[in-house]
Amino acid sequence: MSPVAMFACAVVLAVGAYRAEAANPLGIAFKDTTNVSMYAQPTGMIIAGRCNRNDPAFQQARSHGAEVLLYIAATERPDHRVCKLDNELYMNDPARVPLWPYPREGERVSYPKTHMTDMRPGSPWILNVVDYVTQLMREGKVDGVFLDSLGARPWNKLADWDDWPQQEKDVWTDGTVDLVRRLDEKRRAINPDFIIVSNGAWDRGDSRGASGERYVDGIMLEHPKAGSKWHEKQAGKTFGDLGHRRVLVVAHGPDDAKAWARVKGVTHVCSQFGPGEYVHPTEPPVPFEPLHDRKTASQMYSSK
């Protein structure tokens, strides 16, 4: 092969490798739908907020191919009513939600103005969350759920995880795995295309929560440090087998988003950073790229 031909071949391979790893834009719209239409393309993704999911902009984006996930906060409940839509998850009255019973019921807090919920395996609260998300699967108005602060352990400083007794840690981890296992079981029966993403890794430093990875399509890495080997390892995990793997990175601005878009395993990146970062999406930080490493779950099931 001539030197020119070898060079041309190398360029093609390099471009192909980049495109295979390139991630797509992710927009977060927790308050309003400004700029949501910019994500209304196949392989675009938007996370709708707890109170605005019925805004027509989300359905319009879906009609153009975007995936819309709904924010769900299962591991904590607000101390006061947020809005009618959000109240539906919290048993129509946050005061009715069973709270984490250790070290005493209602004592644990992981985020201001909230309290941690009863995440023991099979608890009435977990069953309530499963029923709520199951209804979303049946309604077909969103493409999946974004489970905030859910993984092998809570990471917020207020939770004070490092000081928890080991038995309490293990019960919490087992409960979060139990929740995603039940959700995965439901979607396989109702709608295998339904997407489940957790905002938390399933690695707490040991293997206790690792089984949770098989029940979700991926995780979000929220503002990871550039070059962090631990975060890159989490991004490269396999996760579930339903054919729609999703690993999301919320970066420190557009340039950082472009860098994370090239990290192996990352499928979607977001550049929202700073005060009011999640009010509505910024402009897409990267181009929209085809996703060649999967096919829809419905196709997978029909081929069996």
SULLIN-V882843 format. One record per pair of residues at least 12 apart in sequence whose ideal C-beta (glycine too) atoms are under 10 Angstrom apart, sorted by sequence separation. I is the first residue (numbers start at 0). J is the second residue. D is the distance in whole Angstrom. If there is no record, write none. Layout:
BEGIN
I J D
I J D
END
This chain:
BEGIN
26 38 5
35 47 9
45 57 7
57 69 9
76 88 9
77 89 7
80 92 8
81 93 8
105 117 10
116 128 9
132 144 6
183 195 7
199 211 9
200 212 9
201 213 9
234 246 5
247 259 10
248 260 8
256 268 4
269 281 8
270 282 8
24 37 8
25 38 8
26 39 10
32 45 9
47 60 10
72 85 9
76 89 5
80 93 6
104 117 8
131 144 9
158 171 9
182 195 6
201 214 9
220 233 6
233 246 8
234 247 9
246 259 10
255 268 9
256 269 7
257 270 9
270 283 8
271 284 9
24 38 6
71 85 10
76 90 9
79 93 7
80 94 9
101 115 9
132 146 9
197 211 7
201 215 8
220 234 6
234 248 7
248 262 8
256 270 4
269 283 9
270 284 4
23 38 9
32 47 9
45 60 6
52 67 8
69 84 10
70 85 9
73 88 8
78 93 7
79 94 9
99 114 8
100 115 10
153 168 10
197 212 9
218 233 7
250 265 10
253 268 9
255 270 7
256 271 9
268 283 9
269 284 7
270 285 9
24 40 8
32 48 10
35 51 10
44 60 9
45 61 9
52 68 10
72 88 8
77 93 6
78 94 9
98 114 5
99 115 4
101 117 10
128 144 10
152 168 7
179 195 7
199 215 10
202 218 10
217 233 10
218 234 8
246 262 9
248 264 10
254 270 8
256 272 9
268 284 6
269 285 10
23 40 9
26 43 7
27 44 10
28 45 6
29 46 7
31 48 9
39 56 9
43 60 7
52 69 5
71 88 7
72 89 9
76 93 5
98 115 7
99 116 6
100 117 6
151 168 9
197 214 9
201 218 7
217 234 9
246 263 10
248 265 5
253 270 4
255 272 8
268 285 6
23 41 9
24 42 8
25 43 8
26 44 7
27 45 8
28 46 7
29 47 8
30 48 6
38 56 10
39 57 10
43 61 10
52 70 8
76 94 9
96 114 8
98 116 6
99 117 6
101 119 9
128 146 9
153 171 7
179 197 7
197 215 5
200 218 6
218 236 8
230 248 8
246 264 5
247 265 8
248 266 9
249 267 10
250 268 6
252 270 5
253 271 10
267 285 9
23 42 4
24 43 6
25 44 5
26 45 5
27 46 5
28 47 6
29 48 4
32 51 7
35 54 8
51 70 10
69 88 10
76 95 9
77 96 9
97 116 7
98 117 6
99 118 7
100 119 8
152 171 7
153 172 10
178 197 9
195 214 7
196 215 6
197 216 9
199 218 7
200 219 9
217 236 8
246 265 5
247 266 7
248 267 7
249 268 8
250 269 7
251 270 8
252 271 9
253 272 9
22 42 9
23 43 6
24 44 7
25 45 8
26 46 7
27 47 9
28 48 6
29 49 7
30 50 8
31 51 7
36 56 7
39 59 6
40 60 9
43 63 8
45 65 6
46 66 10
47 67 6
49 69 8
50 70 9
76 96 4
93 113 9
96 116 6
97 117 4
98 118 10
99 119 8
151 171 9
152 172 6
195 215 5
196 216 6
197 217 8
198 218 7
199 219 8
200 220 8
217 237 10
218 238 8
244 264 8
245 265 10
246 266 5
247 267 5
248 268 5
249 269 5
250 270 6
251 271 10
252 272 5
23 44 7
24 45 9
25 46 7
26 47 10
27 48 8
29 50 8
30 51 7
35 56 5
39 60 4
43 64 7
44 65 7
45 66 7
46 67 8
47 68 7
48 69 8
49 70 5
75 96 9
76 97 9
93 114 9
96 117 8
97 118 10
151 172 5
194 215 9
195 216 6
196 217 5
197 218 5
198 219 4
199 220 10
212 233 10
215 236 10
217 238 5
245 266 5
246 267 7
247 268 7
248 269 7
249 270 8
250 271 9
251 272 5
252 273 8
29 51 8
32 54 5
34 56 10
35 57 7
38 60 6
39 61 8
41 63 8
42 64 7
43 65 4
44 66 5
45 67 5
46 68 5
47 69 5
48 70 6
49 71 8
76 98 8
97 119 9
100 122 9
150 172 9
151 173 10
153 175 9
175 197 8
179 201 9
194 216 5
195 217 9
196 218 6
197 219 7
198 220 9
199 221 9
216 238 6
217 239 8
244 266 7
245 267 7
246 268 10
247 269 7
248 270 10
249 271 6
250 272 7
251 273 9
266 288 9
28 51 7
31 54 8
32 55 8
33 56 9
36 59 7
37 60 9
39 62 8
40 63 6
41 64 3
42 65 8
43 66 7
44 67 8
45 68 7
46 69 8
47 70 7
49 72 7
75 98 9
93 116 10
99 122 10
152 175 8
193 216 9
194 217 9
196 219 6
198 221 6
215 238 6
216 239 5
243 266 9
249 272 8
267 290 10
28 52 10
32 56 4
35 59 8
36 60 7
39 63 4
40 64 6
41 65 7
42 66 8
43 67 10
44 68 7
46 70 6
75 99 9
151 175 7
175 199 8
212 236 6
213 237 8
214 238 9
215 239 6
216 240 10
260 284 8
261 285 9
266 290 7
31 56 9
32 57 7
35 60 6
38 63 9
39 64 7
40 65 6
41 66 9
74 99 9
97 122 6
99 124 9
150 175 7
151 176 8
176 201 8
212 237 7
213 238 7
214 239 6
216 241 7
223 248 7
225 250 9
234 259 8
256 281 10
259 284 9
260 285 5
28 54 8
38 64 10
39 65 5
97 123 6
98 124 9
149 175 6
150 176 10
175 201 8
212 238 5
213 239 6
215 241 10
216 242 9
217 243 9
219 245 9
220 246 7
221 247 9
222 248 9
223 249 8
225 251 8
238 264 9
259 285 9
260 286 9
266 292 9
32 59 9
36 63 8
38 65 5
89 116 9
96 123 9
97 124 5
148 175 10
202 229 8
209 236 9
211 238 10
212 239 8
213 240 7
214 241 10
216 243 6
217 244 6
218 245 9
219 246 8
220 247 7
221 248 8
222 249 6
223 250 8
224 251 9
235 262 8
237 264 9
249 276 8
256 283 9
257 284 6
266 293 9
28 56 8
32 60 9
37 65 10
38 66 9
39 67 10
49 77 9
96 124 6
97 125 9
183 211 10
186 214 10
216 244 6
217 245 4
218 246 6
219 247 4
220 248 5
221 249 5
222 250 7
223 251 9
231 259 9
234 262 6
235 263 5
236 264 7
249 277 9
253 281 8
256 284 4
257 285 6
260 288 9
264 292 10
28 57 8
36 65 9
38 67 9
95 124 10
146 175 9
149 178 7
150 179 9
172 201 9
179 208 10
200 229 9
215 244 10
216 245 5
217 246 4
218 247 7
219 248 7
220 249 7
221 250 10
222 251 6
225 254 10
230 259 9
234 263 7
235 264 4
252 281 9
253 282 8
255 284 9
256 285 6
35 65 8
78 108 9
97 127 9
149 179 7
180 210 8
183 213 8
184 214 8
186 216 10
200 230 8
202 232 8
215 245 9
216 246 9
217 247 7
218 248 10
219 249 7
220 250 9
225 255 6
234 264 4
235 265 9
253 283 9
254 284 8
50 81 6
51 82 9
53 84 7
81 112 10
96 127 8
118 149 9
172 203 6
176 207 8
179 210 9
180 211 8
183 214 4
202 233 7
224 255 10
231 262 6
233 264 8
234 265 5
253 284 5
28 60 9
35 67 9
49 81 6
50 82 4
52 84 6
75 107 9
95 127 10
146 178 8
171 203 10
176 208 6
179 211 5
182 214 7
183 215 8
200 232 9
201 233 8
223 255 9
226 258 9
230 262 8
231 263 7
232 264 9
234 266 9
252 284 8
253 285 9
48 81 10
49 82 7
50 83 8
51 84 8
52 85 10
75 108 8
77 110 9
78 111 9
79 112 7
90 123 9
115 148 9
146 179 7
172 205 9
175 208 7
176 209 9
178 211 9
179 212 9
180 213 9
181 214 9
182 215 8
183 216 9
200 233 5
222 255 9
225 258 6
231 264 8
26 60 9
48 82 9
50 84 5
75 109 6
78 112 5
79 113 10
90 124 9
169 203 10
173 207 8
176 210 6
177 211 9
179 213 9
180 214 5
199 233 10
200 234 10
202 236 9
225 259 8
231 265 9
250 284 7
49 84 7
50 85 6
74 109 7
75 110 6
77 112 6
78 113 6
89 124 10
113 148 10
118 153 9
168 203 8
172 207 5
173 208 8
176 211 4
179 214 4
180 215 10
201 236 8
227 262 10
230 265 10
48 84 9
49 85 4
50 86 10
74 110 9
77 113 5
78 114 7
146 182 8
169 205 10
171 207 10
172 208 5
175 211 6
176 212 9
178 214 9
179 215 5
200 236 8
223 259 8
226 262 10
48 85 9
49 86 10
75 112 10
76 113 6
77 114 9
90 127 6
110 147 9
168 205 10
171 208 9
172 209 10
173 210 10
176 213 10
177 214 10
201 238 9
225 262 10
49 87 10
72 110 8
75 113 4
76 114 6
89 127 9
110 148 7
115 153 8
144 182 8
169 207 6
172 210 10
173 211 10
176 214 7
26 65 9
28 67 9
49 88 8
74 113 9
75 114 6
76 115 8
88 127 8
89 128 10
109 148 6
168 207 8
169 208 10
172 211 8
220 259 8
223 262 9
49 89 10
75 115 5
76 116 5
88 128 7
115 155 10
168 208 10
24 65 9
25 66 10
26 67 10
27 68 10
29 70 7
72 113 8
74 115 6
75 116 6
76 117 10
90 131 9
197 238 10
23 65 10
28 70 9
74 116 6
89 131 9
113 155 10
115 157 10
144 186 10
165 207 10
196 238 9
220 262 9
23 66 10
25 68 9
27 70 9
73 116 7
74 117 10
75 118 10
88 131 5
110 153 9
115 158 7
143 186 9
160 203 8
195 238 9
72 116 9
74 118 6
87 131 7
88 132 9
109 153 5
111 155 9
113 157 9
154 198 9
195 239 8
73 118 8
109 154 8
110 155 6
154 199 7
194 239 10
220 265 8
245 290 10
107 153 9
109 155 4
110 156 10
111 157 7
132 178 9
136 182 9
149 195 10
151 197 10
153 199 8
154 200 9
195 241 9
244 290 9
87 134 9
108 155 9
109 156 9
110 157 6
143 190 9
149 196 9
150 197 5
152 199 8
194 241 9
217 264 8
222 269 10
243 290 9
76 124 9
109 157 5
110 158 8
129 177 10
133 181 9
137 185 10
142 190 10
149 197 5
150 198 7
151 199 7
152 200 9
193 241 9
195 243 10
196 244 10
217 265 9
219 267 9
220 268 10
221 269 9
244 292 7
245 293 9
108 157 5
109 158 4
125 174 6
129 178 7
132 181 9
133 182 8
136 185 6
143 192 8
144 193 8
145 194 9
146 195 7
147 196 10
148 197 9
149 198 6
150 199 2
151 200 7
152 201 9
154 203 10
192 241 8
194 243 6
196 245 5
198 247 8
217 266 7
222 271 10
244 293 6
74 124 10
107 157 9
108 158 7
109 159 9
120 170 8
124 174 9
125 175 9
128 178 6
129 179 10
132 182 6
136 186 6
139 189 10
142 192 8
143 193 5
144 194 7
145 195 9
146 196 7
147 197 8
148 198 6
149 199 5
150 200 5
151 201 5
152 202 9
153 203 10
191 241 6
192 242 9
193 243 9
194 244 10
195 245 9
196 246 8
216 266 9
217 267 9
219 269 9
222 272 7
242 292 9
243 293 6
73 124 8
107 158 7
108 159 9
109 160 9
119 170 6
120 171 10
129 180 10
130 181 10
133 184 10
135 186 10
139 190 7
142 193 7
143 194 3
144 195 6
145 196 5
146 197 5
147 198 5
148 199 6
150 201 5
151 202 6
152 203 4
191 242 8
192 243 7
194 245 6
196 247 6
198 249 9
242 293 5
243 294 9
73 125 8
107 159 8
118 170 8
119 171 8
120 172 10
121 173 10
122 174 7
125 177 6
126 178 9
129 181 5
133 185 5
136 188 9
137 189 6
141 193 9
142 194 6
143 195 6
144 196 7
145 197 8
146 198 6
147 199 8
149 201 9
150 202 8
151 203 4
152 204 8
187 239 10
191 243 9
241 293 9
242 294 5
243 295 7
107 160 10
118 171 6
120 173 5
121 174 8
125 178 5
128 181 9
129 182 6
132 185 7
133 186 8
136 189 5
137 190 8
139 192 10
141 194 9
143 196 7
144 197 9
145 198 6
146 199 8
150 203 8
151 204 9
186 239 10
242 295 6
243 296 6
73 127 9
74 128 10
118 172 9
119 173 8
120 174 5
124 178 9
128 182 8
132 186 9
135 189 10
136 190 5
139 193 9
151 205 9
187 241 8
222 276 9
241 295 9
242 296 5
73 128 5
118 173 9
119 174 5
120 175 9
122 177 9
126 181 8
129 184 9
130 185 9
133 188 9
134 189 10
135 190 9
136 191 10
151 206 9
152 207 9
186 241 8
241 296 4
242 297 9
72 128 10
73 129 10
107 163 9
115 171 9
118 174 4
120 176 8
121 177 6
122 178 9
125 181 7
129 185 6
133 189 7
136 192 10
137 193 10
151 207 7
152 208 7
183 239 7
240 296 9
241 297 10
242 298 7
243 299 9
71 128 7
117 174 8
118 175 6
120 177 4
121 178 10
125 182 10
133 190 10
136 193 5
151 208 3
239 296 9
242 299 5
73 131 9
116 174 9
119 177 8
120 178 8
135 193 8
150 208 7
151 209 8
183 241 8
241 299 7
242 300 9
73 132 9
99 158 10
118 177 8
151 210 10
240 299 9
241 300 9
71 131 8
102 162 10
107 167 9
118 178 7
120 180 9
121 181 9
133 193 10
151 211 6
179 239 9
71 132 7
102 163 9
120 181 10
132 193 9
150 211 7
151 212 9
101 163 8
102 164 8
149 211 9
150 212 10
69 132 9
101 164 8
132 195 8
71 135 9
107 171 9
101 166 9
102 167 8
150 215 9
69 135 7
101 167 5
149 215 9
100 167 10
101 168 10
154 221 9
99 167 9
150 218 7
101 170 8
146 215 8
149 218 9
150 219 10
100 170 9
101 171 8
149 219 10
69 140 9
73 144 9
99 170 9
144 215 10
196 267 9
69 141 5
71 143 10
74 146 8
75 147 8
99 171 8
143 215 10
146 218 9
147 219 9
67 140 8
68 141 6
69 142 9
71 144 5
72 145 10
73 146 6
74 147 8
75 148 7
143 216 8
146 219 9
148 221 10
67 141 5
68 142 6
69 143 8
70 144 8
71 145 7
72 146 8
73 147 8
74 148 5
145 219 7
147 221 10
66 141 9
67 142 5
68 143 5
69 144 5
70 145 5
71 146 5
72 147 5
73 148 8
74 149 6
99 174 9
66 142 4
67 143 8
68 144 6
69 145 7
70 146 9
71 147 7
72 148 7
73 149 6
74 150 9
65 142 8
66 143 7
68 145 4
69 146 10
70 147 6
72 149 9
216 293 10
61 139 10
67 145 10
68 146 9
71 149 8
75 153 9
61 140 9
74 153 7
61 141 8
75 155 9
216 296 10
61 142 7
74 155 10
58 140 7
52 135 9
57 140 8
58 141 9
75 158 9
150 233 10
57 141 8
74 158 9
57 142 10
53 140 8
52 140 8
52 141 7
47 140 10
47 141 7
46 141 10
45 141 10
45 142 9
46 143 10
74 171 9
44 142 8
46 144 9
47 145 9
49 147 9
44 143 9
46 145 5
74 174 9
143 243 8
145 245 10
44 145 10
46 147 9
73 174 10
74 175 7
142 243 9
73 175 9
143 245 8
145 247 8
194 296 9
192 295 6
193 296 8
74 178 9
191 295 8
192 296 5
73 178 6
191 296 4
192 297 6
73 179 10
190 296 8
191 297 6
192 298 9
190 297 9
191 298 10
192 299 10
191 299 8
192 300 9
73 182 10
187 296 9
191 300 6
186 296 9
71 182 10
187 300 9
27 145 9
71 195 10
73 197 10
74 198 10
68 193 10
74 199 9
66 192 10
68 194 6
71 197 10
72 198 9
67 194 10
68 195 9
71 198 10
66 194 7
68 196 6
70 198 9
44 194 9
46 196 9
68 219 10
44 196 9
46 198 10
46 219 9
66 243 9
68 245 9
66 245 8
68 247 9
27 219 10
25 219 9
44 245 7
46 247 8
66 267 9
44 247 7
46 249 10
70 277 9
22 234 10
25 245 9
27 247 9
46 267 10
23 245 10
25 247 5
27 249 7
44 266 9
65 287 10
25 248 8
44 267 5
46 269 9
56 279 10
64 287 9
22 246 8
23 247 10
25 249 8
42 266 9
43 267 8
44 268 10
45 269 10
22 247 9
25 250 10
42 267 8
44 269 9
22 248 7
51 279 10
48 277 8
48 278 9
25 256 9
46 277 8
48 279 9
24 256 8
22 256 8
45 279 10
46 280 9
22 257 9
45 280 7
21 257 10
24 260 9
22 259 7
23 260 8
43 280 10
22 260 4
21 260 6
22 261 8
20 260 8
21 261 7
22 262 8
43 283 7
20 261 6
25 266 9
26 267 9
20 262 8
22 264 9
23 265 10
25 267 4
27 269 6
29 271 10
38 280 6
17 260 10
20 263 6
22 265 5
23 266 7
24 267 7
25 268 6
26 269 7
28 271 10
37 280 7
40 283 9
17 261 7
19 263 10
20 264 8
21 265 9
22 266 5
23 267 5
24 268 7
25 269 4
26 270 9
27 271 6
35 279 7
36 280 10
37 281 9
38 282 10
42 286 10
43 287 6
16 261 10
20 265 8
21 266 9
22 267 6
23 268 8
24 269 7
25 270 9
26 271 8
30 275 8
33 278 8
34 279 6
35 280 6
37 282 6
38 283 6
42 287 5
20 266 10
22 268 5
24 270 9
25 271 9
29 275 10
33 279 4
34 280 4
37 283 6
40 286 10
41 287 7
42 288 6
21 268 10
22 269 10
29 276 9
30 277 7
31 278 6
32 279 7
33 280 7
34 281 7
40 287 5
42 289 7
29 277 4
30 278 4
31 279 5
32 280 9
33 281 10
34 282 7
41 289 8
42 290 6
27 276 8
28 277 8
29 278 7
30 279 6
31 280 10
34 283 9
38 287 9
41 290 9
27 277 5
28 278 8
29 279 8
26 277 10
27 278 9
28 279 5
27 279 8
28 280 6
26 279 8
27 280 6
26 280 3
27 281 9
25 280 8
26 281 8
24 280 8
26 282 9
24 281 10
26 283 7
24 282 9
25 283 9
26 284 10
24 283 3
25 284 9
23 283 8
24 284 6
25 285 9
24 285 6
22 284 9
23 285 7
24 286 8
22 285 6
23 286 8
24 287 7
21 285 7
22 286 10
23 287 6
24 288 9
21 286 8
23 288 6
21 287 10
22 288 7
23 289 9
21 288 4
23 290 7
18 286 10
20 288 9
21 289 9
22 290 9
19 288 9
21 290 9
18 288 6
19 289 9
17 288 10
18 289 8
19 290 10
19 291 7
20 292 10
18 291 8
19 292 8
END
